[in-house]
Every structure is written in structure tokens, then in C-alpha cells.
Amino acid sequence: MALFDEERPKKTLAHEIGCDLSMISVDELVARVALLKEEIARLEADIKAKSASKSAAESLFKK
């Protein structure tokens, strides 16, 4: 058990889809939106990379 608050592990920012938003502050909501936008960008980049890899493989095997 920690004696001081500084020794406690930091709570990581996360968002559960469909969770109750009534007790979350505006600042927390803004932070969650930013987090989700970053995750969307990461997912879209991975989709793009995988699509390019798939297209390259398809064109190689069509020859």
C-alpha cells in the first residue's frame, strides 16, 4: 500500500464505447475526443498500409 499519492500508479486515459458520460467533466470529454481521434488516425493509417500491401501482393500474383 502506498503512503503517498505520488506512489500510486497513474490512471491511464481510456474510453469505453457506450459508457455513461454524465459524471465526466468537459475537460475529460475533450481529452477523450482527442484520444479517440488519435486512435482513428492510427487505425486509418494501418488500413492504408495493409491495403497497399494487399494490392502489391495481388498484382504480383496476377502475373
N, C-alpha and C positions, 0 to 999 in steps of 0.2 A: 504494500500500500504506500502511495506517495505521500510525503509530508508537505510538499509544496505544489501549488498549481502548475508551476513550470515543468515539473517532472511528469505530469500526465501526458499521455500521447495526444497529439493534436488531432482533432476531429477533421477528417477529410471531407471536403465539399463533394457532395454527391446528390443526385436527384433520382428518385424512384418515380417512374412514369405512373400517373394516376394517383399520386399521394395527396393527402389533404393539405391544401395551401393556406388554410385560414389562420394558422399560427405562425406563418413565416413573414418576416419583415420585408419591406420593399427592397432594402439593400440586399437581403438574401435572395430574393426573387431575381433581381438584376444579376447577381453573381451566378445564379443557376442558369439563367438565359445565356450568359456569356460562356459558361461551361458547356452547355448543350450545343451552342453554335460552333465551338471549337471541335466538339466531337463529331458534329455533322460534317465539318470541313475535312476531318481526318478520315471519316468513312467515305466521303466522296472521292478523296484522293486515292484511297485504296481501291475503290471501284474502277476508277480511271486506269490505275496501274494494272489491275487484273484484266480489264477489258483489252488493254493494249497487248498484254502478254498472250491472252487468248486469241486475239486477232493475228498476232505474229505466228502462233502455233498453227492456227487454221490455214494460213496462207502457205506455210512450209509444207504441210501435209497434203495440200490440194495439188501440188506439183507432180 
